[in-house]
Amino acid sequence: MAGFDEVYQSVLTPLSFIQRSAEVYPDKTAIVYGEQQFTYREFGERVNRLVF
């Protein structure tokens, strides 16, 4: 059975998921909001501006 630390390290936070997705799928659509669409790269850049 995996210990808490092993399980916790395998779970991505929402921020980690967005950052990782931006690395792996930079040009794929991540968000569609009305008429606006954002790729993972664009979404990651916007999130990073808010967080950091």
DSSP file (Angstrom, degrees, kcal/mol; ACC not computed):
  #  RESIDUE AA STRUCTURE BP1 BP2  ACC     N-H-->O    O-->H-N    N-H-->O    O-->H-N    TCO  KAPPA ALPHA  PHI   PSI    X-CA   Y-CA   Z-CA
    1    1 A M              0   0    0      0, 0.0     2,-0.1     0, 0.0     0, 0.0   0.000 360.0 360.0 360.0 135.6    0.0    0.0    0.0
    2    2 A A        -     0   0    0      1,-0.1     2,-0.1     2,-0.1     0, 0.0  -0.447 360.0-123.8 -72.9 142.3    1.3    3.4   -0.9
    3    3 A G     >  -     0   0    0     -2,-0.1     4,-2.1     1,-0.1     5,-0.2  -0.320  28.5-101.1 -78.0 167.8    2.1    5.8    1.8
    4    4 A F  H  > S+     0   0    0      1,-0.2     4,-3.0     2,-0.2     5,-0.2   0.901 121.2  52.9 -57.3 -44.8    0.6    9.3    2.1
    5    5 A D  H  > S+     0   0    0      1,-0.2     4,-2.1     2,-0.2    -1,-0.2   0.892 109.0  49.5 -61.3 -40.1    3.6   11.0    0.7
    6    6 A E  H  > S+     0   0    0      2,-0.2     4,-0.9     1,-0.2    -1,-0.2   0.914 114.8  43.7 -66.1 -42.2    3.7    8.8   -2.4
    7    7 A V  H >X S+     0   0    0     -4,-2.1     3,-0.7     1,-0.2     4,-0.6   0.929 113.0  51.6 -68.2 -45.0    0.1    9.4   -3.1
    8    8 A Y  H >< S+     0   0    0     -4,-3.0     3,-1.0     1,-0.3    -2,-0.2   0.885 107.2  52.9 -60.5 -40.6    0.2   13.1   -2.5
    9    9 A Q  H 3< S+     0   0    0     -4,-2.1    -1,-0.3     1,-0.2    -2,-0.2   0.749 105.5  55.1 -69.1 -23.1    3.2   13.5   -4.8
   10   10 A S  H << S+     0   0    0     -4,-0.9     2,-0.5    -3,-0.7    -1,-0.2   0.572  91.3  87.4 -86.7  -8.4    1.3   11.8   -7.6
   11   11 A V  S << S-     0   0    0     -3,-1.0     2,-0.4    -4,-0.6    -4,-0.0  -0.793  72.2-141.5 -94.8 128.4   -1.6   14.2   -7.4
   12   12 A L        -     0   0    0     -2,-0.5    -2,-0.1     4,-0.1    -3,-0.0  -0.697   9.1-134.2 -88.6 138.0   -1.4   17.3   -9.5
   13   13 A T     >  -     0   0    0     -2,-0.4     4,-2.7     1,-0.1     5,-0.2  -0.439  34.2-103.4 -74.5 162.7   -2.7   20.6   -8.1
   14   14 A P  H  > S+     0   0    0      0, 0.0     4,-2.2     0, 0.0     5,-0.2   0.906 125.0  49.9 -55.9 -40.3   -4.8   22.6  -10.6
   15   15 A L  H  > S+     0   0    0      2,-0.2     4,-2.6     1,-0.2     5,-0.2   0.927 110.8  48.3 -63.9 -44.7   -1.8   24.9  -11.1
   16   16 A S  H  > S+     0   0    0      1,-0.2     4,-2.7     2,-0.2     5,-0.2   0.887 110.1  52.9 -62.5 -39.2    0.5   22.0  -11.7
   17   17 A F  H  X S+     0   0    0     -4,-2.7     4,-2.6     2,-0.2    -1,-0.2   0.927 111.0  45.9 -62.3 -45.2   -2.0   20.5  -14.2
   18   18 A I  H  X S+     0   0    0     -4,-2.2     4,-2.2    -5,-0.2    -2,-0.2   0.925 114.3  47.7 -64.5 -45.1   -2.2   23.7  -16.2
   19   19 A Q  H  X S+     0   0    0     -4,-2.6     4,-1.3     2,-0.2    -2,-0.2   0.917 114.4  46.3 -62.9 -43.7    1.6   24.2  -16.2
   20   20 A R  H  X S+     0   0    0     -4,-2.7     4,-2.3     1,-0.2     3,-0.2   0.912 111.9  50.8 -65.7 -42.7    2.2   20.6  -17.3
   21   21 A S  H  X S+     0   0    0     -4,-2.6     4,-3.4     1,-0.2    -1,-0.2   0.873 106.2  55.8 -63.4 -36.9   -0.5   20.7  -19.9
   22   22 A A  H  < S+     0   0    0     -4,-2.2    -1,-0.2    18,-0.2    -2,-0.2   0.837 110.4  46.0 -64.4 -32.3    1.1   23.9  -21.3
   23   23 A E  H  < S+     0   0    0     -4,-1.3    -2,-0.2    -3,-0.2    -1,-0.2   0.905 122.5  34.0 -73.9 -42.7    4.4   22.0  -21.7
   24   24 A V  H  < S+     0   0    0     -4,-2.3    -2,-0.2     1,-0.2    -3,-0.2   0.874 135.1  21.1 -83.5 -40.0    2.9   18.9  -23.3
   25   25 A Y    ><  +     0   0    0     -4,-3.4     3,-1.3    -5,-0.2    15,-0.6  -0.449  69.3 157.7-126.9  58.2    0.0   20.4  -25.3
   26   26 A P  T 3  S+     0   0    0      0, 0.0    15,-1.8     0, 0.0    16,-0.4   0.803  77.5  38.5 -58.9 -32.4    0.9   24.1  -25.8
   27   27 A D  T 3  S+     0   0    0     12,-0.2     2,-0.2    13,-0.1    -5,-0.1   0.389  91.2 104.5-104.0   4.1   -1.3   24.7  -28.9
   28   28 A K  S <  S-     0   0    0     -3,-1.3    12,-1.8     1,-0.1     2,-0.3  -0.569  82.9 -97.7 -82.8 149.8   -4.3   22.6  -28.0
   29   29 A T  E     +A   39   0A   0     10,-0.2    10,-0.3    -2,-0.2     3,-0.1  -0.496  44.2 170.3 -69.5 128.7   -7.5   24.3  -26.9
   30   30 A A  E     +     0   0A   0      8,-3.2     2,-0.4     1,-0.3     9,-0.2   0.777  63.0  22.2-104.6 -41.3   -7.7   24.4  -23.1
   31   31 A I  E     -A   38   0A   0      7,-1.8     7,-2.5     2,-0.0     2,-0.5  -0.991  52.6-170.5-136.4 135.4  -10.7   26.7  -22.4
   32   32 A V  E     +A   37   0A   0     -2,-0.4     2,-0.4     5,-0.2     5,-0.2  -0.992  12.1 172.6-124.0 122.7  -13.6   27.9  -24.5
   33   33 A Y  E >   -A   36   0A   0      3,-2.7     3,-2.3    -2,-0.5     2,-0.3  -0.905  62.8 -58.5-132.5 103.1  -15.7   30.7  -23.0
   34   34 A G  T 3  S-     0   0    0     -2,-0.4     0, 0.0     1,-0.3     0, 0.0  -0.475 122.3 -14.8  62.1-121.2  -18.3   32.1  -25.2
   35   35 A E  T 3  S+     0   0    0     -2,-0.3     2,-0.3    -3,-0.1    -1,-0.3   0.522 120.7  93.5 -89.0  -7.7  -16.6   33.3  -28.3
   36   36 A Q  E <   -A   33   0A   0     -3,-2.3    -3,-2.7     2,-0.0     2,-0.4  -0.663  51.1-173.4 -92.8 142.0  -13.1   33.2  -26.7
   37   37 A Q  E     -A   32   0A   0     -2,-0.3     2,-0.4    -5,-0.2    -5,-0.2  -0.990   2.7-166.7-130.4 142.4  -10.7   30.3  -26.9
   38   38 A F  E     -A   31   0A   0     -7,-2.5    -8,-3.2    -2,-0.4    -7,-1.8  -0.993  13.8-138.5-129.7 135.1   -7.4   29.8  -25.1
   39   39 A T  E  >  -A   29   0A   0     -2,-0.4     4,-2.9   -10,-0.3     5,-0.2  -0.358  36.3-102.8 -77.3 169.2   -4.7   27.3  -25.8
   40   40 A Y  H  > S+     0   0    0    -12,-1.8     4,-2.8   -15,-0.6   -18,-0.2   0.880 124.6  53.6 -60.3 -36.6   -2.9   25.7  -22.8
   41   41 A R  H  > S+     0   0    0    -15,-1.8     4,-2.4   -16,-0.2    -1,-0.2   0.953 112.2  42.6 -62.4 -49.6    0.0   28.0  -23.4
   42   42 A E  H  > S+     0   0    0    -16,-0.4     4,-2.3     2,-0.2    -2,-0.2   0.921 116.4  48.0 -63.8 -44.0   -2.2   31.1  -23.3
   43   43 A F  H  X S+     0   0    0     -4,-2.9     4,-2.7     1,-0.2    -1,-0.2   0.921 111.6  50.5 -63.1 -43.7   -4.1   29.8  -20.3
   44   44 A G  H  X S+     0   0    0     -4,-2.8     4,-2.6    -5,-0.2    -1,-0.2   0.892 109.5  51.1 -61.1 -40.6   -0.9   28.9  -18.5
   45   45 A E  H  X S+     0   0    0     -4,-2.4     4,-1.8     2,-0.2    -1,-0.2   0.917 112.2  46.3 -63.3 -43.3    0.5   32.4  -19.1
   46   46 A R  H  X S+     0   0    0     -4,-2.3     4,-1.6     2,-0.2    -2,-0.2   0.914 113.3  48.6 -66.3 -42.7   -2.6   34.1  -17.8
   47   47 A V  H  X S+     0   0    0     -4,-2.7     4,-2.5     1,-0.2     5,-0.2   0.924 110.0  51.8 -63.2 -43.7   -2.7   31.8  -14.7
   48   48 A N  H  X S+     0   0    0     -4,-2.6     4,-2.7     1,-0.2    -1,-0.2   0.862 105.8  55.0 -62.7 -35.3    1.0   32.4  -14.0
   49   49 A R  H  < S+     0   0    0     -4,-1.8    -1,-0.2     1,-0.2    -2,-0.2   0.885 113.0  43.1 -64.0 -37.3    0.4   36.2  -14.2
   50   50 A L  H  < S+     0   0    0     -4,-1.6    -2,-0.2     2,-0.1    -1,-0.2   0.882 120.8  39.4 -74.3 -38.2   -2.3   35.9  -11.5
   51   51 A V  H  <        0   0    0     -4,-2.5    -2,-0.2     1,-0.2    -3,-0.2   0.900 360.0 360.0 -82.3 -42.5   -0.4   33.4   -9.3
   52   52 A F     <        0   0    0     -4,-2.7    -3,-0.2    -5,-0.2    -1,-0.2   0.440 360.0 360.0-102.8 360.0    3.1   34.7   -9.4
